[in-house]
């Protein structure tokens, strides 16, 4: 009996230790989660409410508590995409060498351009100078397209110009609230120096939450417009979605933008799948001297929310564009294709369609009236053609613009 009592005590002690080990693990997990949430909480933004929500509820685009597309997109299989994202390795998705960024300084923008001028800062961030107005679209100066460093992807290169060196900005225009387009630190850095933030319905909630004075926020529905110094900004339809966390899917609107000057017109697609709305945009607001078309981050698993190069060329023709400049490529690793593939496929599609393109380096400016020739500033590496990896939006009746 004494021998049995001697062995039983350690077993009971061992059993008593398990709750402490499990409790300690859960405590660390809760603490870690809390630290992460504190770090990212502000970046998540907030949902529209009050008078802002009441206005949203009057929109034709708002149905059963959420914004909807005119042509419903086909949803990808989430777990299949996640599995690919976690385990599929493609070294060509990111540059292996530094990119030839055109570094800019404040003095280069001291005087407004006499002709329309567009400067690409990477991804979808562009500065449009039109009729003496400087309009900054989708400014994204953050290092990560995510709410924090532990999530998302790091940009390929530092912004070509510091935010503090930007010229006086007359308006910031936003297309939607995804992290690679709406960046909290960038907005906070600009909130005191920009007189107008022109955004689709609902995005004002995020901006106001981050300290942008409400009197500086202009929220528009599709086809609504506002005048900024003689330049009309028209909110145009797109085929996409919105949300900064799992519980706010489609709580805010997504859009493209037409910038209409006295004699020149510019179109910015925002993020979009191909849909007939591009033809309506061209008929109502075109032709456009230059279009900035979303070209990268495409895949056959999500063809209805990102066009891909070939359909971007088609959308350019549908809106009646003259010169086409690709955006939404070459800055973040957001899809499974090689990072140079969008521009390679674009060149092939544009040549077949007889479309003139301009492909500036990050930081470089173009003038639509006298665009530069295409200079291959990106490296030569293997890529999949449209025939090898087609991306075709669903629900479409085949349409080719004249």
C-alpha positions in Angstrom: 0.0 0.0 0.0 2.8 2.4 0.8 4.4 1.6 -2.6 1.1 2.4 -4.3 0.7 5.7 -2.5 4.2 6.8 -3.5 3.4 6.4 -7.2 -0.1 7.9 -7.1 1.0 11.3 -5.9 3.1 12.2 -9.0 0.3 11.0 -11.3 -2.1 13.3 -9.5 0.3 16.2 -9.7 0.9 15.6 -13.4 -2.9 15.6 -14.0 -3.2 18.9 -12.1 -0.4 20.5 -14.3 -2.4 19.9 -17.5 -5.1 22.6 -16.8 -2.3 25.0 -15.9 -0.5 24.3 -19.2 -3.6 24.6 -21.3 -4.7 27.7 -19.4 -1.3 29.3 -19.9 -1.4 28.5 -23.6 -4.9 30.0 -23.9 -3.8 33.0 -21.9 -0.9 33.7 -24.3 -3.2 33.2 -27.3 -5.7 35.7 -25.9 -2.9 38.1 -25.1 -1.3 37.8 -28.5 -4.7 38.3 -30.2 -5.4 41.3 -28.1 -2.0 42.9 -29.0 -2.7 42.2 -32.7 -6.2 43.7 -32.5 -4.9 46.8 -30.7 -2.3 47.2 -33.5 -4.8 46.9 -36.4 -8.0 48.2 -34.8 -7.8 51.7 -36.1 -6.9 50.5 -39.7 -10.1 48.5 -39.9 -12.1 51.7 -40.1 -15.8 51.7 -39.2 -19.2 51.1 -40.7 -21.5 53.9 -42.0 -24.3 54.9 -39.6 -26.7 57.7 -38.8 -27.4 60.1 -41.6 -24.7 58.6 -43.8 -26.4 55.2 -43.6 -29.8 56.7 -44.3 -28.4 58.2 -47.5 -26.9 54.9 -48.5 -30.2 53.2 -48.0 -31.7 55.5 -50.7 -29.2 54.3 -53.3 -30.3 52.0 -56.1 -27.1 50.1 -55.6 -28.0 49.2 -52.0 -30.2 46.1 -51.8 -31.0 44.1 -48.7 -28.5 45.8 -46.5 -25.5 45.7 -48.9 -24.2 47.3 -52.1 -24.6 45.0 -55.2 -23.2 44.9 -58.7 -25.4 45.4 -61.7 -24.0 42.2 -63.1 -23.5 39.7 -60.2 -20.0 38.3 -59.9 -19.2 34.6 -59.6 -17.7 34.0 -56.2 -14.4 32.1 -56.0 -14.0 29.0 -53.8 -12.5 30.6 -50.7 -10.7 27.5 -49.3 -9.3 26.5 -52.6 -7.9 30.0 -53.2 -6.5 30.1 -49.6 -4.8 26.8 -50.0 -3.1 28.0 -53.2 -2.1 31.3 -51.5 -0.5 29.5 -48.6 1.2 26.6 -50.4 1.8 27.6 -54.0 5.3 28.9 -54.6 6.1 31.1 -57.6 9.4 33.0 -57.3 8.4 35.2 -60.3 5.6 36.9 -58.3 8.1 39.4 -56.9 11.1 41.2 -58.3 14.5 39.7 -57.5 16.3 43.0 -58.1 15.5 46.6 -57.2 13.3 48.4 -59.7 14.3 51.5 -61.7 12.1 53.9 -59.9 12.0 57.5 -61.1 12.7 59.4 -57.9 10.9 62.7 -57.8 11.4 65.9 -55.9 9.0 68.6 -54.9 10.4 71.2 -57.3 9.4 69.2 -60.3 5.7 69.8 -59.4 6.0 73.4 -58.3 4.0 74.7 -61.2 0.9 73.0 -62.6 1.4 71.4 -66.0 0.1 73.4 -69.0 -1.1 70.2 -70.6 -2.8 67.3 -68.8 -0.1 65.3 -67.0 -0.4 62.0 -65.2 2.2 60.6 -62.7 2.1 57.0 -61.7 3.4 56.4 -58.1 2.8 52.6 -58.2 -0.2 50.3 -58.0 -3.3 52.5 -58.5 -1.8 55.7 -57.0 -1.8 58.5 -59.6 -1.5 62.2 -59.7 -3.7 63.8 -62.4 -2.9 67.4 -63.3 -5.8 68.8 -65.4 -6.8 72.4 -66.0 -4.6 73.7 -63.2 -6.0 71.2 -60.6 -4.0 68.5 -59.0 -6.1 65.4 -58.2 -4.5 62.5 -56.3 -6.3 59.2 -56.9 -6.1 56.1 -54.5 -2.9 57.4 -52.7 -1.2 54.4 -51.1 2.1 55.3 -49.4 2.1 52.5 -46.8 4.6 49.6 -46.7 1.9 46.9 -46.5 -1.4 46.4 -48.3 -3.0 45.3 -45.0 -4.2 46.5 -41.6 -0.8 45.7 -40.1 2.7 44.2 -40.8 1.6 40.7 -39.8 -1.0 40.5 -42.6 -0.9 41.4 -46.3 2.0 41.9 -48.6 4.9 44.3 -48.6 5.3 46.7 -51.5 8.1 46.2 -54.0 9.7 49.6 -53.8 9.5 52.8 -51.7 7.1 55.5 -53.0 8.9 57.6 -55.6 8.3 60.8 -53.6 7.7 61.4 -49.9 4.1 62.4 -49.0 5.5 65.7 -47.5 7.1 66.5 -50.9 3.8 66.2 -52.9 2.6 69.5 -54.3 -0.5 71.2 -53.1 -3.4 68.8 -53.7 -6.8 70.1 -54.7 -8.7 66.8 -54.1 -8.0 63.2 -53.1 -10.3 60.7 -55.0 -10.8 57.1 -53.8 -12.2 54.2 -55.6 -13.1 51.8 -52.8 -12.0 50.7 -49.3 -9.7 47.8 -49.9 -6.3 48.1 -48.2 -4.3 48.5 -51.4 -6.4 51.6 -52.3 -7.4 53.1 -48.9 -4.4 53.3 -46.6 -5.0 54.7 -43.1 -1.5 56.2 -42.5 -1.6 57.9 -45.9 -5.1 59.4 -45.2 -4.0 60.6 -41.8 -0.9 62.3 -43.3 -3.1 64.1 -45.9 -6.2 64.9 -43.8 -5.1 68.5 -42.8 -3.7 69.6 -46.2 -6.3 68.4 -48.7 -9.5 70.5 -49.0 -11.7 67.7 -50.6 -11.8 64.0 -50.3 -14.2 62.7 -53.0 -15.3 59.1 -52.4 -18.1 56.6 -53.2 -20.9 56.3 -50.8 -20.0 55.1 -47.3 -16.2 55.6 -47.5 -16.6 58.9 -45.6 -17.2 56.8 -42.4 -13.6 55.5 -42.5 -12.2 59.0 -43.3 -14.1 60.7 -40.5 -13.1 57.9 -38.1 -9.5 58.7 -39.0 -9.9 62.4 -38.3 -10.7 63.9 -41.7 -13.1 66.8 -41.0 -16.6 65.9 -42.3 -17.0 69.2 -44.2 -14.1 68.1 -46.4 -15.7 64.8 -47.4 -17.9 64.5 -50.5 -19.6 61.1 -51.0 -21.2 60.2 -54.3 -23.3 57.5 -55.8 -22.7 56.2 -59.3 -23.3 58.9 -62.0 -23.2 61.7 -59.4 -20.6 64.4 -59.9 -18.9 67.3 -58.1 -16.9 70.3 -59.5 -13.4 70.8 -58.2 -11.9 74.0 -59.6 -13.6 73.6 -62.9 -12.8 69.9 -63.3 -15.9 67.7 -63.0 -15.4 64.4 -61.0 -18.0 61.8 -62.0 -18.4 58.7 -60.0 -18.8 55.8 -62.5 -20.1 52.2 -62.0 -17.7 49.3 -61.6 -17.9 45.5 -61.0 -16.2 44.8 -57.7 -16.8 44.6 -54.0 -15.7 46.2 -50.7 -14.8 45.5 -47.1 -11.9 45.8 -44.7 -12.9 43.0 -42.4 -15.1 39.9 -42.6 -18.2 41.6 -41.1 -18.4 44.6 -43.4 -18.5 43.0 -46.9 -20.1 45.5 -49.4 -21.0 48.0 -46.7 -19.5 50.8 -48.9 -19.7 51.5 -52.6 -16.9 50.9 -55.2 -16.4 53.0 -58.3 -14.4 54.3 -61.2 -13.9 58.0 -61.9 -14.2 60.2 -64.9 -12.3 63.5 -64.7 -13.7 66.0 -67.2 -11.8 69.2 -68.0 -12.6 72.0 -70.4 -11.2 70.2 -73.4 -9.6 67.0 -72.0 -11.0 63.9 -70.3 -9.4 61.2 -68.2 -10.9 57.9 -67.0 -9.8 55.9 -64.0 -11.3 52.4 -63.9 -10.8 51.6 -60.2 -10.9 47.8 -59.6 -13.4 46.1 -61.8 -14.3 43.0 -63.7 -15.5 43.5 -67.3 -19.1 44.4 -67.6 -21.4 46.3 -70.0 -21.3 49.4 -67.8 -18.0 50.4 -69.6 -19.9 51.0 -72.8 -22.4 53.2 -71.0 -19.5 55.2 -69.5 -18.0 55.7 -72.9 -21.4 56.7 -74.4 -22.2 59.2 -71.6 -18.8 60.6 -70.8 -16.3 59.7 -73.5 -14.2 59.8 -75.5 -11.3 60.0 -73.1 -7.8 61.3 -73.9 -6.3 58.7 -71.6 -7.6 55.8 -69.5 -5.9 54.3 -66.4 -7.1 50.7 -66.5 -6.7 48.1 -63.8 -4.5 45.4 -65.3 -2.9 43.2 -62.7 -3.9 40.9 -59.8 -6.2 38.8 -62.0 -6.9 35.1 -62.0 -9.4 32.6 -63.5 -10.7 32.0 -59.9 -11.9 35.6 -59.6 -12.5 36.9 -63.2 -15.5 39.1 -62.3 -13.7 41.5 -60.0 -10.4 42.0 -61.8 -10.3 42.2 -65.6 -6.8 41.0 -66.6 -4.8 42.6 -69.4 -6.9 41.4 -72.4 -10.2 42.5 -70.9 -8.6 45.8 -69.7 -7.8 46.6 -73.4 -11.4 45.7 -74.3 -12.7 48.0 -71.5 -10.5 50.8 -72.7 -12.1 50.5 -76.1 -15.6 50.3 -74.6 -15.1 53.6 -72.8 -13.8 55.1 -76.0 -10.3 55.7 -74.8 -7.3 56.9 -76.9 -4.2 56.3 -74.9 -4.2 53.5 -72.3 -2.0 53.4 -69.2 -2.0 50.3 -67.0 -2.4 50.6 -63.3 -2.8 48.1 -60.4 0.3 46.1 -61.3 4.1 46.0 -60.5 3.8 47.1 -56.8 2.2 44.3 -54.7 2.1 40.6 -54.9 -1.7 40.1 -54.9 -2.2 37.2 -57.3 -0.5 34.0 -58.5 0.9 35.4 -61.8 4.5 36.6 -62.3 4.8 40.3 -61.5 5.8 41.2 -65.1 3.0 39.1 -66.7 0.3 41.8 -66.7 2.4 44.2 -68.8 3.6 41.6 -71.2 0.1 40.4 -71.9 -1.1 43.9 -72.2 1.4 44.7 -74.9 0.3 41.7 -76.9 -3.4 42.5 -76.5 -2.9 46.2 -77.3 -1.0 45.4 -80.5 -3.7 43.1 -81.6 -6.4 45.7 -80.9 -4.5 48.6 -82.3 -4.5 50.4 -78.9 -1.7 52.9 -78.0 -0.3 52.3 -74.6 2.0 54.2 -72.2 3.9 52.2 -69.5 5.7 54.6 -67.2 8.2 53.6 -64.6 7.0 54.1 -61.0 7.3 57.8 -60.4 7.4 58.8 -64.1 4.9 61.3 -65.7 3.2 61.1 -69.1 1.5 63.7 -71.2 -1.4 62.2 -73.2 -0.9 64.7 -76.0 2.7 63.4 -76.6 3.1 60.1 -74.8 6.6 58.4 -74.7 7.3 55.3 -76.6 7.2 52.0 -74.7 10.5 51.4 -72.9 10.9 47.9 -71.4 12.1 49.0 -67.9 11.0 45.7 -66.3 13.2 42.5 -66.6 12.6 39.7 -69.1 11.2 36.6 -67.4 8.9 33.8 -68.3 5.1 34.5 -68.2 1.9 32.8 -69.2 0.0 34.0 -72.2 -3.7 34.6 -72.4 -4.1 31.3 -74.2 -2.3 29.5 -71.5 -4.1 31.2 -68.6 -7.2 32.8 -69.8 -9.2 35.3 -67.7 -12.8 35.8 -68.9 -15.5 37.5 -66.9 -18.8 35.6 -66.5 -22.3 36.7 -67.5 -21.3 38.7 -70.5 -22.7 38.8 -74.0 -19.7 39.2 -76.2 -19.2 42.9 -77.0 -16.4 44.5 -78.9 -16.4 48.3 -79.2 -15.9 49.9 -82.6 
